């Protein structure tokens, strides 16, 4: 199948062929690696944040590769990429992976043994000189999937990072990170929190912090509301800075929405003005910092809380040079509304066998 035959209908984005899966995985893998480099190069994140940012991106890529293996030869089901302002797999795809691997042993027991498949494949290819049936290829892919994919590396709806010492130059003693996949927007978010602790050992409240973050900061909401909720529920923890990175949308041929950038790229691809594998990434970085403290509560049960400043947000677009030129020509108002000129990253070249 030629790469030029890859099409996705406007009312859906279902990956339903080997070419689709290979194309999509190569694109996302390339884009995320470029994104990590750009985030560090452009000082969007400090070094400590970049290290954590990369870990979450690796989990996403691992999960998408697992999806590629899972669906490669599956005739009964297809992977779905979210149509709205996302460009990422629908959240349910991650749940399917997780649920599959929960029942890993049960599935493996029902599959044909590897030795039997090997003998059958050799007999079909070498003696009969025939193609292996697609159903048997799916059996082989399923064995690879269930034996090689590790459940603990699947990007879950909420992923918690460790508590570490804050880097130098930050007015806080500790930092932690977490990531979540917003089930409404179908986009990943990566968050960082810098904080102080009034007790003797922050590890004593580690689980309390993790529990609060999981229940109070696991979806997109007003950042100052999120910050107040975290602060209110952790008596001895004083958050000083919370930073959230909104990854997406990933504008590409598999995204079908009303976003101006997406529409511009799709129109240019359809007219062959730009290559099929052209893309752009929108990135929003939102921060809120504590300006002072105040006491709340009764005389015998007072709690020191943070008085948060204004929420500060910066919008970025990252894309190859040719796409940036296109966006400046077609959507100058969008480009001029960014907090920084579009950040150039490399274009991806994908060649697939026919």
Secondary structure by P-SEA (a helix, b strand, c coil): cccccccccccccccccaaaaaaaaaaaaaaaaaaaaaaaaaccccaaaaaaaaaaaaaaaaaaaaaaaaccccccbbbbccccccccccaaaaaaaaaaaaaaaaaaaacccaaaaaaaaaaacccccccccaaaaaaaaaaaaaaccccccccccbbbbbbcccccccccccccbbbbccccccbbbbbbbbbcccccccccaaaaaaaaaaccccccccaaaaaaaaaaacccccccbbbbbbcccccccccccccaaaaaaaaaaaacccccccbbbbbbbbbbbbccccccccccbbbbbbbcccbbbbbbbbbcaaaaaaaaaccaaaaaaccccbbbbbbbbbbbcc
